Amino acid sequence: PFQPKSAATTTTPPQPAVVETGRVYPGADAYRLPPITVECRATLHHPDQYNILVASDAKSSAAHWELFSMRGGGRLTAYLPGYQPDHVQASEAVCDGVPHELAMILESDRARLFVDGRQVADQRIQRVRQDVVPGGLAIGRLVEGGIGFHGEIDRFGGGHQFGGERRRFEIGDQITNGVKPRLGLAPVEPGERR
């Protein structure tokens, strides 16, 4: 599992620690254009902190989305700054030290969240911004850095539909400091799991 890098000791007054965890991979339209499915198996700790599971593009992009646990309770949340409402939040906490299957389905007019196969949020959304700033796909952190996560991500994957063809993307079997950078698109049938 990811381990935070220790901060260097300095003689200057202490500054807030910026923990850089996770990995950033090259971005692609497949990660920006709905419909998108994102899924991971994660064990999260520290409900008093934000825990970023996966994010596409920087927060400045209307195409940015992130799946994370909300600080102050650890509830699964999606942040979608190009839409209104821009937050979709589950009613239950996932920062409990227990592995969970977490997922988001982002459609052009709807966002849904799932915990352990149960739908825990279903929100109608409306696109309100179009300014796309292409960036990367980040696992365990924001693309631009600054916020990471505390826990383990055992598996990450997702899917996108181009016209009539569904494609799936995945990264390794375990997200750790020695992650295998296996990220790409492969054809997938509806309901197929790899």
C-alpha positions as CSV (number, residue, x, y, z in Angstrom):
1,P,0.0,0.0,0.0
2,F,1.0,3.6,-0.5
3,Q,3.0,5.1,2.4
4,P,3.2,8.9,2.8
5,K,6.6,10.4,2.2
6,S,8.0,11.9,5.4
7,A,8.4,15.7,5.5
8,A,12.0,17.0,5.5
9,T,13.1,18.6,8.8
10,T,13.7,22.4,8.5
11,T,14.5,25.3,10.8
12,T,11.6,27.4,9.3
13,P,8.3,27.5,11.1
14,P,6.2,24.4,10.5
15,Q,4.0,24.5,7.4
16,P,1.0,22.3,6.7
17,A,2.3,18.9,5.5
18,V,1.5,18.1,1.8
19,V,1.4,14.4,1.5
20,E,2.0,13.2,-2.0
21,T,0.6,9.7,-2.5
22,G,-0.7,7.8,-5.5
23,R,0.1,8.0,-9.1
24,V,-0.8,10.1,-12.1
25,Y,-1.2,8.5,-15.5
26,P,-1.7,10.2,-18.9
27,G,-5.3,11.5,-19.4
28,A,-7.6,10.6,-22.2
29,D,-11.1,11.6,-23.5
30,A,-12.3,8.2,-22.3
31,Y,-11.8,9.4,-18.7
32,R,-13.6,12.8,-19.4
33,L,-16.6,12.1,-21.5
34,P,-19.7,10.5,-20.0
35,P,-20.9,7.8,-19.7
36,I,-18.0,6.8,-17.4
37,T,-17.9,4.0,-14.8
38,V,-15.2,4.1,-12.1
39,E,-14.7,1.3,-9.6
40,C,-12.1,0.4,-7.0
41,R,-11.7,-1.8,-3.9
42,A,-10.3,0.4,-1.1
43,T,-9.7,0.4,2.6
44,L,-9.7,3.9,4.0
45,H,-8.7,5.3,7.3
46,H,-8.9,8.8,8.9
47,P,-12.4,10.0,8.4
48,D,-11.2,13.4,9.6
49,Q,-9.3,13.9,6.4
50,Y,-10.1,13.9,2.7
51,N,-9.2,10.7,0.9
52,I,-8.9,10.9,-2.8
53,L,-9.5,7.6,-4.6
54,V,-9.4,8.6,-8.2
55,A,-9.5,11.9,-10.1
56,S,-9.5,12.9,-13.8
57,D,-8.0,16.3,-14.9
58,A,-7.2,19.2,-12.5
59,K,-10.0,20.8,-10.5
60,S,-9.8,23.8,-12.8
61,S,-11.3,21.7,-15.7
62,A,-15.1,21.4,-16.2
63,A,-14.4,17.8,-17.1
64,H,-12.8,17.2,-13.7
65,W,-14.4,14.5,-11.5
66,E,-13.1,12.9,-8.4
67,L,-14.3,10.1,-6.1
68,F,-13.2,10.6,-2.5
69,S,-14.3,10.3,1.1
70,M,-15.5,13.6,2.7
71,R,-13.5,15.0,5.6
72,G,-15.5,15.0,8.8
73,G,-17.3,11.7,8.5
74,G,-15.7,9.7,5.7
75,R,-18.8,9.6,3.4
76,L,-18.2,8.5,-0.2
77,T,-18.5,11.6,-2.4
78,A,-18.1,12.6,-6.0
79,Y,-17.0,16.1,-6.9
80,L,-18.1,17.3,-10.4
81,P,-17.2,21.0,-10.8
82,G,-18.7,21.2,-14.4
83,Y,-22.1,20.2,-13.1
84,Q,-24.8,21.4,-10.7
85,P,-25.1,20.2,-8.1
86,D,-21.3,19.8,-8.0
87,H,-21.2,17.2,-5.1
88,V,-23.0,13.9,-4.9
89,Q,-22.7,12.3,-1.5
90,A,-23.6,8.9,0.0
91,S,-25.3,8.7,3.3
92,E,-22.9,6.3,4.9
93,A,-19.2,6.4,5.8
94,V,-16.6,4.3,4.1
95,C,-13.6,5.4,6.2
96,D,-13.8,2.5,8.7
97,G,-10.7,0.5,8.1
98,V,-12.7,-2.2,6.2
99,P,-12.3,-3.0,2.5
100,H,-15.1,-1.7,0.4
101,E,-16.1,-2.0,-3.3
102,L,-16.7,1.6,-4.3
103,A,-18.0,2.8,-7.7
104,M,-19.4,5.9,-9.5
105,I,-21.4,5.9,-12.7
106,L,-21.3,9.3,-14.3
107,E,-23.8,10.0,-17.1
108,S,-24.5,13.3,-18.9
109,D,-27.4,14.0,-16.6
110,R,-27.0,11.7,-13.6
111,A,-24.4,10.6,-11.1
112,R,-24.7,7.4,-9.0
113,L,-22.5,6.1,-6.2
114,F,-22.2,2.5,-5.0
115,V,-20.8,0.9,-1.9
116,D,-20.3,-2.9,-1.8
117,G,-22.7,-3.3,-4.8
118,R,-25.5,-1.2,-3.2
119,Q,-26.5,2.1,-4.8
120,V,-26.1,4.7,-2.0
121,A,-26.6,8.0,-4.0
122,D,-28.5,8.9,-7.2
123,Q,-28.4,12.5,-8.2
124,R,-29.7,14.3,-11.4
125,I,-27.0,16.7,-12.6
126,Q,-26.8,19.4,-15.3
127,R,-23.7,20.5,-17.2
128,V,-23.0,24.2,-16.3
129,R,-19.4,24.6,-17.6
130,Q,-17.7,23.6,-20.8
131,D,-14.1,24.7,-20.3
132,V,-12.1,21.5,-20.5
133,V,-8.5,21.6,-19.4
134,P,-7.0,18.2,-20.3
135,G,-4.9,16.6,-17.6
136,G,-4.0,13.2,-16.2
137,L,-5.8,10.4,-14.4
138,A,-4.8,10.2,-10.8
139,I,-5.2,7.3,-8.4
140,G,-4.9,8.0,-4.7
141,R,-4.4,11.7,-5.1
142,L,-5.5,14.8,-7.1
143,V,-3.9,15.3,-10.5
144,E,-2.4,18.6,-9.3
145,G,-1.3,17.1,-6.0
146,G,-1.9,18.5,-2.5
147,I,-4.4,15.9,-1.3
148,G,-3.8,12.2,-1.2
149,F,-5.3,9.4,0.8
150,H,-4.8,7.3,3.9
151,G,-5.3,3.6,3.2
152,E,-5.0,1.0,0.5
153,I,-6.4,0.8,-3.0
154,D,-6.3,-2.9,-4.0
155,R,-7.9,-2.6,-7.4
156,F,-9.0,0.2,-9.8
157,G,-10.8,0.1,-13.1
158,G,-13.5,1.7,-15.1
159,G,-15.3,1.9,-18.4
160,H,-16.5,4.2,-21.1
161,Q,-18.7,3.9,-24.1
162,F,-17.7,5.3,-27.5
163,G,-20.8,5.2,-29.6
164,G,-21.8,1.5,-29.6
165,E,-18.5,0.2,-28.4
166,R,-17.8,-0.2,-24.7
167,R,-14.3,0.0,-23.5
168,R,-12.7,-0.8,-20.1
169,F,-9.6,0.6,-18.4
170,E,-7.8,-0.8,-15.5
171,I,-4.7,-0.4,-13.5
172,G,-2.9,-3.3,-11.9
173,D,-4.2,-5.6,-9.2
174,Q,-2.9,-3.6,-6.3
175,I,-2.1,0.1,-6.1
176,T,1.2,0.3,-4.2
177,N,4.5,2.2,-4.4
178,G,5.5,-0.5,-6.9
179,V,2.4,-0.3,-9.0
180,K,2.5,-1.8,-12.4
181,P,1.6,1.0,-14.8
182,R,-0.9,-1.1,-16.8
183,L,-3.4,1.5,-18.0
184,G,-5.1,1.3,-21.3
185,L,-8.4,0.7,-23.1
186,A,-9.6,-2.7,-24.0
187,P,-13.0,-3.8,-25.5
188,V,-15.5,-5.0,-22.8
189,E,-18.9,-6.4,-23.0
190,P,-21.7,-5.0,-20.7
191,G,-21.4,-6.7,-17.3
192,E,-18.0,-8.2,-18.1
193,R,-15.5,-8.0,-15.2
194,R,-11.8,-8.5,-15.6
